[in-house]
Amino acid sequence: MLETSRLRLRPYRPADAPDLAREANDLRVWRTLRDRFPHPYRESDAERWIATHAQVTPPTALAIARRADDRLIGGIGVERQADVVRFTGEVGYWLGFAHWGRGLAREAVAEFVAYCFARFDFERLEAWVFEPHRASRRVLEASGFRLEGTARRSVVKQGELMDSCLYGLVRSDLRATELPSPP
Ligand SMILES: CC(C)(COP(=O)(O)OP(=O)(O)OC[C@H]1O[C@@H](n2cnc3c(N)ncnc32)[C@H](O)[C@@H]1OP(=O)(O)O)[C@@H](O)C(=O)NCCC(=O)NCCS
């Protein structure tokens, strides 16, 4: 389990299903995610997600919960890529709409990135963001990710074609930011 000043990143548990379904069942959350994120998001989707991820050790997907009451407000995860890119993990995250705009995603992503490099042998983490999605791009930049490129007209969401941005963070970037500044 990981803790930040306001959040707890912890494994999913069966009792999270109603909170997960309620927070995730929102077009405002879905519209900047891949279509594989269900919409509408039903309690059965939540139960399936939890059953798949709750027992993985070390966990690759964690619930984002409020530290105050341990209630789930979002999710964050990393997916190992395959073959020659197997030392790359793709990071994804979301928060329920009621929790946006308070710097919580930034807090969660920074903590999760440190966890990924500490607990797994990833050499690189990456994230793909729809080009117009300023908030998520800011979250990644604030967590040390660099914009590495733009895949032109690579995404279609709700019938709209758009560019997507590739952000990357390599293990040595993190080490560099953690080093104390020279006297
Ligand atoms: C992306 C998401 C996680 C951001 O969460 P959040 O907690 O609101 O983010 P933060 O409060 O940390 O804000 C991030 C930054 O974006 C900025 N921002 C927010 N909305 C913005 C907008 N419409 N335009 C420009 N900047 C914006 C904030 O000012 C902040 O910038 P700062 O760090 O320079 O102050 C949240 O919007 C979400 O869950 N969206 C749906 C799912 C999703 O898109 N996930 C990411 C897929 S790549």
PDBQT file of the ligand as one rigid body, heavy atoms in Angstrom, charges set to zero:
ROOT
HETATM    1  C1  LIG A 201      -6.737  13.490 -16.083  1.00  0.00    +0.000 C 
HETATM    2  C2  LIG A 201      -7.250  13.533 -14.661  1.00  0.00    +0.000 C 
HETATM    3  C3  LIG A 201      -6.789  12.268 -13.945  1.00  0.00    +0.000 C 
HETATM    4  C4  LIG A 201      -6.657  14.778 -13.998  1.00  0.00    +0.000 C 
HETATM    5  O1  LIG A 201      -6.951  14.751 -12.627  1.00  0.00    +0.000 OA
HETATM    6  P1  LIG A 201      -6.887  16.019 -11.657  1.00  0.00    +0.000 P 
HETATM    7  O2  LIG A 201      -6.695  15.516 -10.274  1.00  0.00    +0.000 OA
HETATM    8  O3  LIG A 201      -8.039  16.893 -11.925  1.00  0.00    +0.000 OA
HETATM    9  O4  LIG A 201      -5.576  16.717 -12.125  1.00  0.00    +0.000 OA
HETATM   10  P2  LIG A 201      -4.846  17.852 -11.328  1.00  0.00    +0.000 P 
HETATM   11  O5  LIG A 201      -5.781  18.535 -10.380  1.00  0.00    +0.000 OA
HETATM   12  O6  LIG A 201      -3.577  17.230 -10.785  1.00  0.00    +0.000 OA
HETATM   13  O7  LIG A 201      -4.558  18.913 -12.471  1.00  0.00    +0.000 OA
HETATM   14  C5  LIG A 201      -3.656  18.684 -13.470  1.00  0.00    +0.000 C 
HETATM   15  C6  LIG A 201      -3.188  19.971 -14.141  1.00  0.00    +0.000 C 
HETATM   16  O8  LIG A 201      -4.043  20.211 -15.258  1.00  0.00    +0.000 OA
HETATM   17  C7  LIG A 201      -4.496  21.544 -15.219  1.00  0.00    +0.000 C 
HETATM   18  N1  LIG A 201      -5.796  21.555 -15.855  1.00  0.00    +0.000 N 
HETATM   19  C8  LIG A 201      -6.934  21.022 -15.410  1.00  0.00    +0.000 A 
HETATM   20  N2  LIG A 201      -7.914  21.196 -16.319  1.00  0.00    +0.000 NA
HETATM   21  C9  LIG A 201      -7.356  21.843 -17.362  1.00  0.00    +0.000 A 
HETATM   22  C10 LIG A 201      -7.822  22.316 -18.608  1.00  0.00    +0.000 A 
HETATM   23  N3  LIG A 201      -9.089  22.139 -18.973  1.00  0.00    +0.000 N 
HETATM   24  N4  LIG A 201      -6.963  22.956 -19.419  1.00  0.00    +0.000 NA
HETATM   25  C11 LIG A 201      -5.671  23.132 -19.067  1.00  0.00    +0.000 A 
HETATM   26  N5  LIG A 201      -5.166  22.698 -17.903  1.00  0.00    +0.000 NA
HETATM   27  C12 LIG A 201      -6.003  22.064 -17.067  1.00  0.00    +0.000 A 
HETATM   28  C13 LIG A 201      -4.500  21.894 -13.761  1.00  0.00    +0.000 C 
HETATM   29  O9  LIG A 201      -4.447  23.289 -13.565  1.00  0.00    +0.000 OA
HETATM   30  C14 LIG A 201      -3.230  21.221 -13.309  1.00  0.00    +0.000 C 
HETATM   31  O10 LIG A 201      -2.123  21.981 -13.735  1.00  0.00    +0.000 OA
HETATM   32  P3  LIG A 201      -0.931  22.383 -12.775  1.00  0.00    +0.000 P 
HETATM   33  O11 LIG A 201      -0.353  21.068 -12.305  1.00  0.00    +0.000 OA
HETATM   34  O12 LIG A 201      -0.018  23.158 -13.622  1.00  0.00    +0.000 OA
HETATM   35  O13 LIG A 201      -1.574  23.148 -11.667  1.00  0.00    +0.000 OA
HETATM   36  C15 LIG A 201      -8.775  13.608 -14.603  1.00  0.00    +0.000 C 
HETATM   37  O14 LIG A 201      -9.180  14.704 -15.341  1.00  0.00    +0.000 OA
HETATM   38  C16 LIG A 201      -9.454  12.351 -15.134  1.00  0.00    +0.000 C 
HETATM   39  O15 LIG A 201      -9.572  11.362 -14.421  1.00  0.00    +0.000 OA
HETATM   40  N6  LIG A 201      -9.938  12.381 -16.395  1.00  0.00    +0.000 N 
HETATM   41  C17 LIG A 201     -10.622  11.236 -16.997  1.00  0.00    +0.000 C 
HETATM   42  C18 LIG A 201      -9.709  10.057 -17.245  1.00  0.00    +0.000 C 
HETATM   43  C19 LIG A 201      -8.442  10.430 -17.983  1.00  0.00    +0.000 C 
HETATM   44  O16 LIG A 201      -8.460  11.227 -18.888  1.00  0.00    +0.000 OA
HETATM   45  N7  LIG A 201      -7.311   9.828 -17.576  1.00  0.00    +0.000 N 
HETATM   46  C20 LIG A 201      -6.031  10.084 -18.189  1.00  0.00    +0.000 C 
HETATM   47  C21 LIG A 201      -5.928   9.435 -19.497  1.00  0.00    +0.000 C 
HETATM   48  S1  LIG A 201      -4.398   9.853 -20.312  1.00  0.00    +0.000 SA
ENDROOT
TORSDOF 0
